[in-house]
Every structure is written in C-alpha cells, then in structure tokens.
Amino acid sequence: MPEQTFGEFLKKGEVMKQSLAVHAEELAHLEKHRLKFDTTYDRVKNLLAQQADLTAKKQEISKELGVLLTDGRQLLSFLSVAVKEHFGKRAEKLVAFGLQPFRSRPRVKVIGLDGKPVKRRLTEEQPTAPPIQEPAESTDE
C-alpha cells in the first residue's frame, strides 16, 4: 500500500475520528485505541499548523536577513575605504582590519657582465613609441 500524503491522512483521519465517536457504544472494545488515535490526530494537526506558521516566519526572517546583509555589505565597504583613507593604502596597520595593504611588486634589477647593476636609460636606439603611418590617399578617377 502506497504511503498516504498529509492531506489524505487528514481526510481519512477526520472521517474515522467522527465515525468512531458516533459509534463508541458499539465499538467499546476499541475505546483505548480511539483515544490514542484522537490524541495522535490532534497532535498531527497542531504540528502541521506550527509548521505552516514557522514557514511563514522563516520567509519573513529570510527577507529581513537579506536587507540586513545588503546594508552590512555597504557599511563594510564604506568602512574599508575610510580606514584605507585614514591610514593610507600602503600602511601595514591595514592588516589589523583584515585589509590588504598595497604592496607594489619589487623592481627587477638588471645586472651587467661585471656584476654591477645596470641603469636603464632611454636611448635614441630605443624609440618610446612606434611612428604612426597615415594611409595614403588613392586617386581613382
């Protein structure tokens, strides 16, 4: 026999509960079980009502939580920027606030054949930017 849904249980349970109460004299030998079923049935209805109430409360709390998280994220972002502004973006003090200080990458030192650092200079051999070539006008007549 397939398992009943809550709705089927409630329908059949209500019919059985009412019928057993009407025919209590004829079914006196089932009185103990009838009372136990009445208690169980009433408890199921009570728990289903509580479940519906808690589902509604859960939805309300989820909405409120979403709003608070949005506000909290905005405040956290604002405070992060304010702390960086106060201490400076390179200050190691930012680590205490859970923020990453700006640390530029170390520059690569070029060492010559003699073992001494070589200074990089721009020379005429190294142009800064390639020359721009303009397209020639065609004369198709």
C-alpha positions, 0 to 999 in steps of 0.5 A: 500500500502506497504511503498516504500524503498529509492531506489524505491522512487528514481526510481519512483521519477526520472521517474515522475520528467522527465515525468512531465517536458516533459509534463508541457504544458499539465499538467499546472494545476499541475505546483505548485505541480511539483515544490514542488515535484522537490524541495522535490526530490532534497532535498531527494537526497542531504540528502541521499548523506550527509548521505552516506558521514557522514557514511563514516566519522563516520567509519573513526572517529570510527577507529581513536577513537579506536587507540586513546583509545588503546594508552590512555589505555597504557599511563594510565597504564604506568602512574599508575605504575610510580606514584605507583613507585614514591610514593610507593604502600602503600602511601595514596597520591595514592588516589589523582590519583584515585589509590588504595593504598595497604592496607594489611588486619589487623592481627587477634589477638588471645586472651587467657582465661585471656584476654591477647593476645596470641603469636603464636609460632611454636611448635614441636606439630605443624609440618610446613609441612606434611612428604612426603611418597615415594611409595614403590617399588613392586617386581613382578617377 
